[in-house]
Amino acid sequence: MRTVVLSLLLASVAAPLAAQTAPVVEEKSIDQLQAMMAGGTSSEAITQAYLARIAGMDRTGPTLRSVIAVNPDAIAQARASDARRKGGKPLGPLDGVPVLIKDNIETKDPIATTAGSLALKDNVTLRDAPLVANLRAQGAVILGKTNLSEWANIRSNNSISGWSAVGGLVRNPYALDRTSCGSSSGSGAAVAASFAAVAVGTETDGSVVCPSSMNGLVGLKPTLGWVSRTHVVPISHSQDTPGPMARSVRDAAILFAGMVGVDPADKATARQPRSPAMGFVEGLKSASLKGVRVAVLRPDMPAILKAQYEAALAVLKAQGAVLVDVTQPKLNGLGEAEGQVLHVELKADLNAYLATTPKAVTTRTLAQVIAFNDANKATEMPFFEQETFLEAEKTDGLANPEYLGARAKSLRLAGKDGIDAMLTKANATILVEPTYGMPWLSDTVYGDQFSGPSASGLPAVAGYPHLTVPMGLVRGVPVGLSFIATAWADQAVLNAGYVYEQAAKARVAPTYTATNDAGPGLAGAR
């Protein structure tokens, strides 16, 4: 039923375009959209053009399944922006720009926040997460909600990234049979496909940077505390953070600046340095790598990815960076400690969130979500189970000494003994490495098939900034280059990523190829 309603709504809002020439929004940056609006193109026409593109490509055409719901109020918001601009009172660089929001983040629009689960199909809260309120206050048009790995990919270790019971399986615009990664898979595929210039994702460990890397995007997992997590369906207060996803560093910085804000309900935001948010954008003007010492990790990786990485390092060196090889220290027990933290905090944080949902939501605890899944196996668990939920339900609270010890251990290993130690040894301010390997085939039998390097773990656990920037294509699919720094050094990673991006020009637009596992080479010589 939700798909039918979505299709009808898309058709109704896109219909006016048949009588006029629609503006071209494919591959347009925020600055280009603003230039179009300054030149007389309305935000309403731009919003309708994006909606028409979604209608023609998301549930039809390539069938990306990246958008769970469009916002029935989007056109009204665009018209309000047009009125402000006509009156000479635009609100800033996001005014009139359509933005997509991951569907574990609440908006006050009349659409549910589902986290991809049918258990939350009635979760129409009519409240904005503070990060959405910040964007709305700057005139951003909330275009709709993006699909995601259900429950932000925490339900099972055998999951299929990008699949949710509500939205189905997100497909990668570069090769439709390959993963878009998760959990912000819909945000990644949607921005790659130009369903919006930018989108908001969330990350606990890898969920912004992995889909950004594998969809040819820039993604920033910011220092934990820049962006409020209030009214975001949680996994872990120690590691969760929303982050911007875009096709360029500048667009990511503009969206990030719009999301930042202190929130009394989220104590982590009280630790923010008191600097102007728009400094993230203005700082790019003076970005330089001349004389900047960069710590270089060289993890095991396939030869074809290594060649791409070495080419990226050559670009950094050509821009004046001083490259210093480092080796990651042995961080024994980090994975186990992180897992224990996530299990305990998932139960505590999700129970606290569910208690605030509307009465129409009948799953008020993790235990009730587990029971719901068991009662609806055909729709909720057709491919994988919920063993991570079951482990989390066994935990006994945030006061448990073992949990507290695990959090202290994981934070020390990832931060002081991990990233900070490597930066100190190299006397560097930035750490670089490949973000992930290449996108794997989506597989309903075996689930995700992670292979190659992974840069997300240490900055996710430590709460440090992590930026991924497109490094080009390897055999037709995207790979990313990661820039990592210590806490609150988000400007440093944005600047480094911007310099690399401008020099490398490595991003390639998607072609919606059915598969990249085809061609005469597979047929053999006979």
N, C-alpha and C positions, 0 to 999 in steps of 0.2 A: 504494500500500500504506500509506504514512504517513497519508493521509487516512482510510482505512478504520480503522486502529488508533486514530487520534484520535477518530473518531466512536464507536467501540465503548467507548472509555474514558470519554468524556463521558457516554454513555448509562448506563454502569454506576455512575458516581459520582453522577449526578443521580437515579437511580431511587428512592432512599429518600425523595426529596421528594414522591413521589406519595402517600405515606401520611401526610403531615403538611402543615401550612401553612408554606410557605417564607417566610422573612423577605424583606421588600422591600429590595433593595439598589440599585435604580436611583436615580442621582443622589445617593447617600449619600456624605457626606464622611468623612474619617478620624475626626473628632470624633463624628460621628453613629454610626459603626460602633462606636466605643469605648463610647458611651452605650448602644447596644443590648446590647453584651456585659456592661456593668455591670448592665444590667437583666435579665439572665438568658438572652439569646440567645447561643448558643454560637458560637465561631469556626468550628466544624465546620459548623453550619447556614448560616452566612454564606458559607463557602467553597463548600458545595454549591450555594447559590443562585447564586453567580457562575458555577459550572460549568454549571448548568442553563441560565443565560442564554446562555452561550457555545454550548451544544449547540443551543439553539433559534434562534440568530441568526447564527452565524459561518459555518457550512458549510451551513446551511439558512436559511429565512426571508430576510432581506435579503442574506444571503451576503456578509458583510463580508470574510471571509478575513483577519482581523487577527491570529489566533492560529495559530501553526505547530504548537505542541505544548502540551498540558496536562501538569502534573507528576503522575505517579502517586503521589508521596509527599505531595501537598498536604494530603490529608485527615489523614494521620498528623501532619503539622506542626501543623495546626489543633487536633487533639486534644491535642497536647502543650501548646499555648498555653492551652487550656481547663483543663488540669490545673494549670498555673502560676497561673492566675487563681483557681481554686478553692482553691489553697494559699496565696493572698494574696501571691504573688510575681510579678506581671506585670513584664515587662522594660522597658516604656515605651510611648510613644504608638503604636508600630507593632506591638505584640504582638497577634497574632491577625488582623492586617490582611492580606488577600491582595494581593500585588504581582506585576505582570507584568514580565518582563525581556526586553529586545530580544534576538533570537537571534543576535547577534554577541558576547554576553557569556556567559562560561562559568558554569555552576552545577554543583555536585557531584551533582545529581539525575541519575537514569538516563535522560537525554534528551540528544540531540546538540546541539552548537552549530554551526549550519550556515552562518551569514551568508547564508542563502537559497540556497546553492549545493549542487547534488548532489555536488560534489567533496568536500564536508565532511559527507556524510550519516552517516558512521561516526565523527564527531568527538565521541565520548562520553568526555570527559576525566575525569569524576568529581572535578573540582576546582572550587572556588569562586573567581571573581574576587574580590579583596579587597573591592570595593564590595558584592558579594552576601554575603560573609562578615559584613560589618558589619551589613547588614540582617537577616541570619539571627540574629546575636547579640542583636539587639533584638526577636526574636520574630516578625518578618515571615514570613508564609506565602508561599513561592515558588510562585505559582499556575501559571505556565507561561511559554512563550516566545512573543514576538510576531513576526509577519512583518515584512519590511523590504524596501527596495530591495536587490536582490542585491549582495553585496559592498559594502554601504553606499553604493551609487550611484556607485562609482568606475570601473566597468568600461568605460563608454561615455558620451560626451557626448550621445548620441542615445537615452538610456534612457527607459523608462517608469517614473516614480517609483511605488514601491509594488509593483513586480512582482519576484517571485523564482521560480526554477525549482521550489523546494521548496513555496512557499506560494501561488503564483498572484498575482493582482492584488488588492491591498487596495482596498476601495471606501469612499468618503466617506459617513458616516452622514447627512449633510445633503442630499446629492444623489448617488445611487449611481453615476451615470455620470461623476462628477467626481473629480479626483485627491485623494488624502489627503496628497500630497506625500511627500517622502522625505528621508533614508532611514528615519527612525523612523516610517514610515507605519502600521505595525501597532500600535505603542504609542499613536499618536494616535487612530486609529479605535476601538481597544479601550476606551480611557478615555472617549472621547466616548460610546460605546455602553454604558457602565457594566458592562464585563466585569471591571473592577477599579476601585477608587477612584483608583489611581495606577499609573504604569508608569515604567520606566527606558528612556530613549533614549540615543543617542550622536550627537555632532555633530563633523564636520570643518569644514564650512561650510554651515550652514543646516539640518542634519538633525534638530535638536530644535525649533528655532523655526519652521521652515516647516510641518511637520505639526501642530504645536501651533496655529499661526495658522489653518490651513485646516480644523482639526477643532474649532475653538471652545474651545481649551484654554489654560491657562497652561503655559509651558515655559521652563525656565531653562538656558541654556548658561552654566555657571559659569566663573569665572576658571580658566584651565588650571592645574592643580596642587591643587585642592581634592579631586578624586576620582581615585583610582588608575585607570590604564589596564591594569594587569597582567591577563592572561588575557582581554583583549578583542581580538577580531580587528581588526587595525590598518589604518589608511591612513597616518597621519602623526603621529609623536610631537610635532611642532611645533604641531599644531592639534587632534588628537583629544581629546575629553573626553566622558564620560557626563554626563547631566543628567536632572533629574526632569521628569515631565509629569503634569499633574493638572487638575482642573476648578476649582481655586481657588488663590490665592497661598498661603494657609495650608497647604493640603495639599502643595503643591510644596515649601514651606519645611520641612515635617516630613520628607518623603522625602529632600530634599537633606541635611538634618542627619544623617539616618541613613546616608547614603552616604559622607560626608566621613571621611577618615582618612589618616594618613601611612603610606606604603608604601615600605620600603627598596628594593624592586625598581623603583620608579618615582621617579626622581630629581626630577621636577617637584614631587612632593608635599612635598619637603623645604623648599620655599620658602613653605609655608603660614604665615600669621600664627598665633601660638599663642593662639587664642581658642576658647571653648567652642562646640562645634558647635550645640548647642541654642539658642545665641544667635540663630541665624537665625530661629527661631520666636518666642522671647521678644522680639526686637527689633521685631516687628510691633506689639506693644502700644503702643509710643510713636511709631509711624509718623505723620509729618505732612509736609505740603507747604507749610505756612505760611512764606513768605519764602524758600523754596527756589528758586534760580535754575535754570531748565531751558532748555537749548539746544534749539531747535526746527528740524529740517530739513523743508523742503517740496519733496520731489522731484517730478518729473513723475508724474502719476497721472490716471486717468479722473476725470471730474467727480463721478460718483456716489461714488467712494471718497474724493475730496477733501472732500465734504460730511460724510461720516462722520468723517473725521480732524479737521475743524474742530470738530465737535461734541465730540469727545474732548478737544481742546485747551481748549475752553470748560469742560469738567469740571475739568481740571487747574487752570485759572485760578480757578475758583470755590472750589477747595480751598486757595487761597492761593499757588499757584505763580507765580513771576515768569517769564514766557515771554520768551525772547530769540531772535529769528530768527538763524540762522547759515547759511552756505553751505558745502558740502563743498569743501575745496581740491582742486585738480587733483592727482591722484596717479598720474601717468603711469608706466606699466609695472608697476603693482601686480598686475594680473591675470596677466600673463606670468610675473612672479616667483613668485606663489603657485602657478601651474601647474607650474613647474619644481620647486619644493619638493615638491609632492605626488607628482609622478612619481618622483623620486629616493627619497623616504622610503617610498612604497608598496612598491617592490621590496625595499628593505633591511628594512623593518619586517615585511612579510608573510612574507618568507623566514625571518626570525628566529622569527616566531610558528609557522609551519608545521613548523619543525624540532622543536617541543615537543609536537606532537600525537601521539595514539596511533598505533601501528604500522598499525592498520587504515586509517588515512588514507594513501592512496598518492600524493596530490599534495603533495609536500614543498617545492616551490618555486613561484614565480610562473610560471616557464617551464612547469612541469608542469601548472599550472592552465590556462594558455593551451592546451596540447595537449589537456587533458581537454575543454575547451569545443569545440575543433575536432572532436574525435572524437564529441561528443554535441550537435551543432548543433540537432537537432530539439527537444531538451528545454531546452538551455541558451541557445540563441541564435535563438529563433523570431521575435523582433521587432527586435533590435538586436545589434550586433557587440561587439567587445572592443578597439577601437582605443586606449583609454586604457591598458589592460593592455599592449598592444604597445609603446606609447611608453615606459611605465615600464620594461619589460624591456630597453630599449636603454640605460638609464642605467648609470653605472659607479661608483656608490657615494657614501657620505657625506663622503668626503675631497675630492671634486671641488671645485676653487676656484670654478667657476661656480655650483654648488649653494650653497656657503657664502655667496657674494655675493648670490645670489637670496634666501636666507633673511634675511640682514641687511637687504636692501633692502625686502622685503615687511614685515618687522617694523617698520622705521622708518616706512614710508609709512602703514601701518594704525594704528600707535600714536602715536608722537611727532608725526608730520606730519598725522595724520588725526584720530582721536578726541580725543587730548590737545590738539591745536591748537584744535579747535572748542570744547572745554570751556573752555580758557584764554581764548579770545577773548570768550566769553559770560560769563566768570567764573561758570561753572555747574558743578554736580556731576553732573547727569544730562543725557543727550541723548535726545530722543524723535523717532520717525518711524514711519510705517506699516511693519509687519513685512514684508509682501509684498502683492501684488495679490490678486485673488479666485481661488479654485480653478478651474483650467482643465479642460476635458473630457479624460478619459483617452483616448489616441489611439495605437493600435498601428501606425499608418502613419508619423506624423511624430514620435512621442515627446512629450516634455514641451514645453509651449508657454508658457514663462515670459513674463509681461508685467507691466507696472506696476513699482512700487518693490521694492527688496530691501534689507533692513537687515542681512543676516547677514555680509557680507564683511569689513568692518573689524574688528568684535569677534572674529570667528573667527580671522583672521590674527594679530591682536594678542594673542589669548588673554585678552581682557577679558570681563566679565560682560554677558550679553544676556538680558533677560527679555521675553517676549511675553505679553500679557494680552488676552483677548477684547475686541474693540471693537464687537461686535454682528454683525448680518447685513447683507450687501449683496445684494439680489435673491436672498435665500434661502440664501446661503452665507456662512460666517464669514470675518471679517478680524481682524487683530490689531494691537495697538499695542505698539511696542517701547520699552523702557527700557534704555539702555546707559550704562556708566560705565567708569572706568579700573580697572586691575588691583586685585583684592581688595576692590572696593567692591560686592560682591554684596549686602550688607545694604541698601545705598542703593537699588539697583534693586528689591529685594524690597519695601522700605518704600514706594517711590513707586508701584509696581504695585499694592500692597495698598490704598493710599489711593484710587487711581483706581478699582480694582475695586469697593470698597465704596460709592463715590459713584455710579459709572456703572451698576452692575448690568446690564452689557451682554450677558452670556452668555445664550444661548438653547439649550435642549436640542434634540438632533437629532430629526427626524421621519421619516428613512429614505425620503424622497421618491425616486422612481425617477429623475426628472430635473427640473431647474428650467428647462429649455429647452422649455417646453410652455405651452399656454394660448391663449386666443382672439386675442391680439395677433399670434401667428405665422401665423394662418390668413388674415389680411387681411380687407378689407372685402367681398370678393365671395363 
